[in-house]
Amino acid sequence: MHLSLASLPLLATLTWASSLPSPQHIFSNPEDPSSTGYRIPTVHESAIQARRILHLTSIGTLSTIFPSSQLPWPTENRPSDVAGAPIGLMDYFADCEPATGNPTILAISIATSFKNVAAGSNITLSLRWVPPFSHFKPPAHISAAALPRFSLVGQLEELSEEEVKSGHVTGCFVKYHPDAHAWLPGNRIHESKWVRLVVKEVYWIGGFGDRAYIGWIPLKEWQNVTEEEVKQCRLPGESKKTDAWWGSAWMASLFSAEEAVESGDSIWEL
């Protein structure tokens, strides 16, 4: 049998697909979890993973909706046909309220996201987990679609001067974002203020549905995650030991206190 050059990409794709584990129990666990190498994390375990992502990452996407009017920014020259359209833009955040899970944001008044909110838009913050590839090379068959991501739906609430001071907000935020020192409140470049995203809803995609939870995480689950649970959690590819992203090997290390100690991490002190 002779294969044409044109058929080689297809053959490579089929070979790659055949190396993947077979699907298991879509959106549910088997009656006997010990009979399979896969177990879907519970809603609470998924909440822990999400809270760890919130703590370890510091850049996300803020999504808002353009208002129907340009007022009070008539000089922006915004196209009229974007009224009512959503827009997602990168922005900084920091996990400075670990007791609540509400992200802290330095709102720059001139930025599009915050102008839209001032005009009445709702807002979401979307995050995704990107493993530290500096020490971990994922298997060739691993897809970014297998990694956790989620969105926080909520509203912005300005922090009082007392909250900023007592919560050491400035120091916390600058640890995550040293360059943000240039546009802290009171700077001579842009008007800015401290706000928190008060989380109202959490939508989570833990990965592929046959081995990860996909769906809404109740607010109480999000808020009730403890600092100790976040310390013990290890995300896919985070630890040098947890190089098995699929199945029981990773699930066994997902909430491993021993591995948290061995890694030397001080999770709540950057």
Secondary structure, DSSP 8 states (H G I E B T S, - for coil): ----GGGHHHHHHHHHHHTS----STTS--SSGGGSS-----HHHHHHHHHHHHHH--EEEEEEE--S--TT-GGG---GGGTT-EEEEEEE-B---TTTT--EEEEETTSHHHHHHHTT--EEEEEE----TTT----TT--GGGS-EEEEEEEEEE--HHHHHHTTHHHHHHHH-GGGGGGSTT-SS--EEEEEEEEEEEEEE-SSTTTS-EEEE-HHHHHT--HHHHHHB--TTTSSS----SSHHHHHHHB-HHHHHHHT--TT--
